[in-house]
Amino acid sequence: MFVHFTNIINSLQSLNKCYTNSEMVRKILRCLPKSWMPKVTAIEEAKDLNTLPLEELLGSLMTHEMTIKNHEDDEEQDKKKKKVIAFKSSTADSSKEDSDDEMALMTRRFKKFLAKKKFG
C-alpha cells in the first residue's frame, strides 16, 4: 500500500502538486480499512499528526500488521491443537428421558391439583 501511495505522490509532484508531510500522514490514516480504526484513533490521540514523520507512521502500521498476523497464526494453531470429541446418541435413551420428563411434569401438575383441592 505504501509503495502504491508513494508512486502516486511522486507522480503528482512531477505535475507540480505537492503535499505536506502532515497531509500525506492524514491521507494514509484516512484510507485504512475499518478494521484498523482503533489503531488510527490511537495514533491520532498519541501523536501530533503535524510533526509525525511518514516513515514513523509506516513503521507503526507495519508493527501493528505483524502483531495482528501473529495473533491470527496463534489462533489457527490453537484451533488445530484442540481435539474434537463427539458423543454418540441413541434414540432409546432419549425417548426414555423424554418419558421421564413427561412423567415428572404430570406428577407436579397432579400435586398442584391435589393442593388446590385440599385448600379449595
N, C-alpha and C positions, 0 to 999 in steps of 0.2 A: 504494500500500500504506500509506503514511504517513497519507494523508488518511482512509482507512478506519479505521486504528488510532486516530487522533485522535478520530474520531466515536464510536468505541466507548468510549474513555476518558472523553470528555465525558458520554456517556450514563450511564456508571457513576458519575461524580461527581455527577450530578443525583440518583442513587439512594443517595447517601451512601457510595459505595465508592470510596475514594481510594487511588491507588498512588503510591509514591515515585518519584522520577526514576530511581533505581537499578533498581527493579523493572520500570519501563517499558523501560529500556535492555535488560535481560536478556530480557524477553519478545520484543522485536523481534529480538534476535540468535537467540533460540531458534526463531522462526517462519520464518527464512530457509531457502530450499531447500538441498539437499545440495551443489549446485554452488558455493555461497557459503561452505562450511565453512572453506576456507583463509583467507578474509578474516575470518570470525568469530574464528577462532583467533588471527589476527594482532592483531585489535582487543583481544581478551581479554588477550593477553600484553603488549601495548604500553601499554595504558591502564588506569587504575584505574576499573573499572565503577561504583564507588560515587560517584565525583565527575564522571564523564563526562556532560556535558550532552546532552540528547536531540537538540538541534539539531546539535551536533558529530558525533554518530553518524550522523544523517541526511545531513549533508554528506559524510562519509567514504564512506557506502554509495552515494550518488549519483555521487561521483567514480569509485568502483570500477566502477559500472554503465556509465558513459560510456567508461571505458577498455576494458572488455570489448567494448562495441559498436564502438568504433573498431578494435580488433583484428579483430573479425569482418568489418567492412567492408573492411579492408585485405586479408584473406584472400580475400574474394569477388572483389575487384578483381584480385588476383594470379591467381586461377583463370581469370578472363576473359581476362587478357593472355596466358596460356600458349597456345601453338599445339599442336594435336594433330597428330601425324604418324603416318600409318598406312602400313604396308608391305603390298604385295600378295604373296600367297603363290601359288606354283604347285605343282601336285601332281607334276610331272615332276621338279623339283629335289629335293623332299622324298623321293621314292622312291629317287632316285639316292643321296642322303645316307644313307638307311636301308640300302641295299645296301652302301655303303662301310663303314658301321659294322659290319654283319654280317660283311663280308669281313675287317675288322681284327680282330674278335673271333675268327673262325675261325683266322686266322693266328697270333694269340697262343696259342690253345689248341694248335695244331699244334706251335709252337715248344716249349711246355712238355712236350708229349708226347714230342718228339724228345729233349729234355734228360733226361727220365726214362729213356728207353730207353738213352741213352748211358751214364748212371751206373748203371742197373739191370743 
